[in-house]
Amino acid sequence: MSATPVPPGTPAGPRHGGGPNRRTARADFPLYNGQPVRLTGGQWAVLMGAVVVAAAADLLVALPGPPWLSVAVRGVLFFGIPLLVLARLAPGTLSYLFQPVRLKDVALMVAFAAINLVVSFVIAFVVSAVLNVNSNPANDTLAGLGTFDRLAYFASTVPQLIGEEVFTVLPFLALLTLATTVLGTGRRAGLVLAVIGSAVLFAAIHLPTYDWNIAQCLLVIGTARVVLLIPYLITKNLWTSVGAHVLNDWTLFGLGLLTAHS
């Protein structure tokens, strides 16, 4: 089950050896335009199936021991399953998704983490004024841990958040491909549809976390998802969205701990 290679000589294609041309790798998103390979419909289905299996593992896997252990294992499964399948179906794509981090990327991580905190607080405040909202149970978990376990819990969220970015970006690329090749939209309209669709999926996977509060997940989590996706849209480097997401969540957890002890 191999993907269809892109004809030689395509400007944005990989260099000899399978790695992306660093000058052009950030110019566009992979896969939807056949770079570095073109997936068939069946291969897209297999890849999205791997995303679903990984999401189920993230929701269902529980291990005995400290809470951070289950979080870490679920996180590795969350990003590892779909990325292993992607590497098999579309060799070379991982180096398009995860590129070297530049100083500009770090600045974007910090900037969009801060922007998302402001946007999330404003939207959460408005939503809570008219609807019941639920807190993230991770705050309660952290409040009941000792210092070592708290630090371990913070560290364990890194693979979890990498998984959340992979869960977002792979469906984003699938929807972008569907929009531009099957629905016949232009690239700009396809991007809008892909961003909205992936944000809705991201909100949906958080429903169990927030007691199936649909409005809260769509309005607060969905909006945060769009904001935290923007660094990837700008750089085409998934590490920028991962970094922004980690900074955002660690800040929220830290604020939650301060509030719990005030």
C-alpha positions, 0 to 999 in steps of 0.5 A: 500500500504505497503512496503515489510518488510525485513526478520528479522535478516538481518545485516543492518536492523533496531533495534526493534522499527523501528530505524536504528542500528546506528553502521550499518546505515551508512554502505550502502544506504537505500531502494535499498538493502531492508533496512529498507524495500523493495519497489515495482515498483508501490511504487517507481512510487508513490514516484517519482510522489511525487518528481515531484509534489514537484518540480512543487510546487517549480517552480510554487507556488507564494505568495503575500508579500516579496520574502522570503515568497514564497521561504520558502513555496516552500521549505517546499513543496519541501521537505515535500511532498516527505518525507511524502510519503516516510514515508508512503511507507517506515517506518523508512527510514527517520532515515536512511537518516537524521542521527545525525550530527557528528564532521566529518560531519561538517568538510565535509560540510565545505570542500565540500562547499569550493571545490564546490566553486572552482570547480564551479568558474573554470567551470563557467569561462571556459563555459563563455569563449565560451558560454553565461551564465546567473546569478542567479536571486536570486542575483538581488532579494537580492540586492533590499532588506533591511537588515531584508528581506535579512536575512529572504531570507537567512533563507528561502533558508534552506528549499529550499536547503533541498528540493533540496537534497531530490529531488536529493537523492530520484531519486538517490536511485530509479536509484540505485535500478533500476540499481542493480535489473532490469539492473543487474549492480553491486553496483559500476556501479549502483552508477555511473549511479545513480549519473549521472542520479540524477545530470542530473535531478538536472540540468534540474530543474534549466533550468527555473532559468538560462533562459533554458541554457542547456549547463550552467545547465548541465556543471556548475549546474550538476557538482556542484550537483555531488560535493555536493552529495559526502558528502552524498555518504561518510556519508550516512547522508543527513544532510552533503550534506544539510550543504555543499549546504547551506554554498555554496549558502550562500557564493555565495549570499554573494559574489553577494551582495558584488559585487553589492555594489562594 
